[in-house]
Each structure stands twice: as structure tokens, then as C-alpha cells.
Amino acid sequence: MSPDAAESGVLFPLVDGRRSTQSTSRAVLADATRASAPDVAFAIEKSAKWHRDYVGHVAAVEAVSASSAKAASVVARDGLESLQRHLVFARGDVERPLAEALQVPAEATFGTAIVAGEGKHPRRLVVPRRDGALEGDELHRQLDRWAAAGIVESSFADALHMLQDNPDWLDASDLTVVLIGAAAEMGPLEALSRWGATIVALDVRRPQVWDRIVTAARGGSGTLHLPVPAGTSQADTAIAGADLLTELPEIRTWIDSFDGPLVLGNYAYADGAAFVRVAAAADLLAADVAARRDDVALAYLASPTDVFAVPISIVEAARDRGLGGKRGRLISRPVRLVTGARLFTPNYRTIVESEDGQRFGLADIVVPQQGPNYVLAKRLQRWRAVVSRESVVTSANVAPATRTRSVTKNRVLAAAYAGAGSFGVEIFDGTTSATLMAAKLIHDLRNPQAAAQPTTELAHPLELFVEGAAHGGLWRLPWEPRSVLPLAAVEGLLRRK
């Protein structure tokens, strides 16, 4: 069946005349687990209420991945292949599997405009914060405080200590970084621009988006390259931009116009089902660039509101915290009794024994309000990281819960974040998170022993997401996060009033 004339680019498949999101996400997760755990795949396929059931099924998928190193790789590869097979790319009256999108002839669409930075390199790591800035010894001390409080893993603090001790690593003038979703709040645009990187920016055609990108570049010490219509080189924010969904072949050709080495980072976000489409397009682009060039590194940020298999040492640390933060010490026991253990449920009830004897707990922090499309889009990035790290430098770090616009416009999440501090979770400001995660990216690229490096041996592929994680304390809560989220939201709403 031909696509509707108004539809083009990366799309969900037509099922009974409609673009199906639920059936696609269900099918992809089932396909991902079919070879390693047929029973899990069968349960996913039989789910009748996907918006309600998906949370438990995502945890089951992570448990399968944790069961062995081989299973982690198979789940990732099969999930990626399934999504590329199910989604389609439409152009004109032809609709083909997404996997074939880059075979479409590319038109001469893009020229390149250049903006030079007018700022100075800071020569040291400076992390902005609401009450000032962290640098030097104070930054060292704050990193140690965060690690001691379980807000970040000690490996994250160690990585940034190393970066501070090697300030020459922050000279990013040798780096060319392709930023997909360059204007993202959590993206490294501003930090990398300050540190002198060459930025190849990709984002939608919206003048306000490009105003922000160009302003960040001019304030830095690097160089910005932005896509503009072919035949022009003017850095006009009214005409800059590229549509990842509809212009994928042309974007791929444009990227090859830049000499390497390249770092390709995916920071793009969209609401609802569009996030899956954007994530799938960015994934195909990154995979193709990495496969056809030998001078590419990949970069991702993992959401803390997902399911992660974490080592038993983290599980034991969470249990050792007892009743947790100040609010928990006061009310956890009586509330558990009154609610029949629906609130303040002990964390890490599921322990996975891997084939080689490793033990993992499942840090299940999925927020149901974000929906299955959000989880699938972020899972897609993690699958690509697992696969690509086998041969390509791949920085894939868990970022802390952060006050971004996409969170604060969700009333429930915004309220929960406002009250989270009473339960042992720290919520970060956007500029703080973005700078910290950009610094971790630089560490991953510079340190030959970093987990991002394929030559660094990992005990299990999922260790990639544990090393250097900055989860904001969510992994080390004594309770399942969803069992205290309603109380945090109530407290947050009361504070707002």
C-alpha cells in the first residue's frame, strides 16, 4: 500500500490502514529476545494492554541481556535489525524498509555555512551551577561528595578527576563532533564549543533553534558548521537546518564532506512516537557512518529512567542505606503498612544470575508516564552502543535526572523531581548536567583505558553503562523508585504551592 501523499520519511508501518506504534514496539522487543529467551518473546507478543504492561516487559528484556555476554549482544543486534525491518522510509510513492533508506539517491540539498567562535578557551574544567561554578579543588571535593552520597558512581568521579589532572585533554581543537540534535538541553554543544571543538550541527529548521546553536558557537573558541541550502554559505538561522526524518540520504552525503576523525553524537529528542522515528533515523545514520569510515567514534547519553542491570555491589549498597533519606526515616514503615507495601517497596527484588556466575540487580526506574515510545527510543541507543563498542570507540553514559523542558512540562514528573531530594535523589540543573556529561565524553575519548574503548576488557557488555554512571542516586535507593515517586510528587506539588 502506498503511503499517504502527506507522509514521507521515516514512518511506522501501516497496520490495518493506520501507522501502528504499539504493535511495532511490542514486535521489536519480542524479536530482540526471541533467540535468547523465547518465553519472554511469547509473553511480550501476548500482551493485551501494552501501555500498562510494557514496564514489566522492558525489565524482562534487560534480565535476558544480563543473563550472558552473548545474550546481551544477540538481544541488541536482533532488536536493532527488527526496528529497521519494521519501520519504513517513504519518498514519493515508494515505501521501503528503513534498512534500505540510505540506498535512495541523495539530492544535492546542503551547502555549509561556518561560524567562528569569538570566546577564549577556559583552560580548565569549570562546571556551572545554580549557586555559582565548580572548578579546581572545589570541583574535586564536590565530585567526591557526590560519589560518597551515591549520587554518582565512584568511577564517574574518578574519570573527571583524571580530566582535571590532564587539562590538555580539554583542548578539543583536534575534535570534529557531529551533533545530531545539536540544540538539545543535555547535549555538549556549549561545553565543546568552549573547549575549541569543530561542531557539525544537525537540527530541525527552526530559527529559534539555530539562534541558540549559533549563539553558543560564537561564545566558544571553536568552529561551527551548519547545513544550509545548496548554493549558499550564509549562516542565516532562518534557512539553516535539516530534517533527519525526510532528508536522511542527503544528510548522510553531507556528513561525508567532512574530514575525520569524527565523533558522532546522538542527542536528538522528540515527543511521543516521533521520538522512536527520530532515534531510528539517527541510529541508521550513525551505524552507516561507522561501518563505512574507520575514523569514527560514537556518543550517547542514557536516560536514568530506564532499566539497568547493575552489579551486586550496588544492590548491597542500596540495601545498606536502610531507610534512606530524611523523609523515608520518618514515614516509610507506617506508610508501607497502610498501603499494603505498594509504597516504599524494597529495591532490587529481582536478582539475575548470569551464565558466568555474575549477579546483577535490576535497577527498574522506568517512569510509566513517559510511555513505551520513550523507552524504546532510549533502548535503541543502548543496543547500538553495545554493538558498536565491539569495534568502535563508544561513549554511552548514564546522565542524572535533570530539570529539562521535556521533564518540567510533564506535571507529574516535574512535581516528583521537585520532591525527590527528600528521598535521596539529586536533580541536576541542565547546564550542570550538560557540562558534566560533556567532560565525561572527553574523558572517554582521551583515556585509552576508558570503558568506551573497544580495547578495554569488560566483564559483561552491560558494564559499559555502569562504568561512569551519574544516575543522581536512583540506583542506590533502598526502595523501588516507582514506589516513592507518588510521594515525591505530592511533596513537590505542595512545595510549588
Summary of the structure (lengths in Angstrom):
residues: 497
radius of gyration: 22.2
end to end distance: 52.8
largest distance: 69.8
contacts: 1767
relative contact order: 0.14
helix: 48%
strand: 16%
